[in-house]
Amino acid sequence: MWRKSSRSSNQENADCVEVALNGQVARVRDSKSRVSSEVAAPHWASFISAVKRGEFEKD
């Protein structure tokens, strides 16, 4: 099941990131292209932790 980011806009043609979790991998895609990439679950957990720490915030 694909889930849309809570930060994504609800406007048509807006940028949107979607994620589908499956015990072994996290699938990530841009809602406009529908092409997905897979990330191994341990790497996904590390990525989420980095996001929560603000490591990707722009200055």
C-alpha positions in Angstrom: 0.0 0.0 0.0 1.4 3.3 -1.1 1.3 6.2 1.5 1.8 9.9 0.6 4.0 12.1 2.6 2.2 14.3 5.1 4.4 17.2 3.8 3.1 16.7 0.2 0.6 19.1 -1.2 -2.9 18.0 -2.1 -2.9 20.2 -5.2 -3.1 18.5 -8.6 0.4 18.1 -10.2 2.1 18.9 -6.9 5.4 17.3 -5.9 4.7 14.2 -3.8 6.7 11.4 -2.3 5.0 8.1 -1.7 6.3 5.2 0.3 5.2 1.5 0.5 6.7 -0.6 3.4 7.1 -4.3 3.0 8.9 -6.1 5.9 12.2 -6.4 3.9 12.2 -3.1 1.9 10.8 0.3 1.6 9.7 1.3 -1.9 9.9 5.1 -2.6 8.5 6.9 -5.6 7.6 10.3 -7.0 3.8 10.3 -7.5 4.2 11.9 -11.0 6.6 9.3 -12.5 5.4 6.1 -10.7 8.9 4.6 -11.0 9.9 3.3 -7.6 13.2 2.5 -6.0 13.8 -0.1 -3.2 15.7 0.6 0.0 16.6 -2.2 2.4 14.8 -1.9 5.7 17.9 -1.2 7.9 18.9 1.6 5.5 15.4 3.0 5.6 15.4 3.2 9.4 18.7 5.0 9.3 17.3 7.5 6.7 14.2 8.2 8.9 16.4 8.8 11.9 18.5 11.3 10.0 15.4 13.1 8.8 14.1 13.3 12.4 17.5 14.7 13.5 17.2 17.4 10.8 20.3 16.4 8.9 18.6 17.3 5.6 17.4 20.8 6.6 18.4 23.6 4.3 20.1 26.6 5.9 
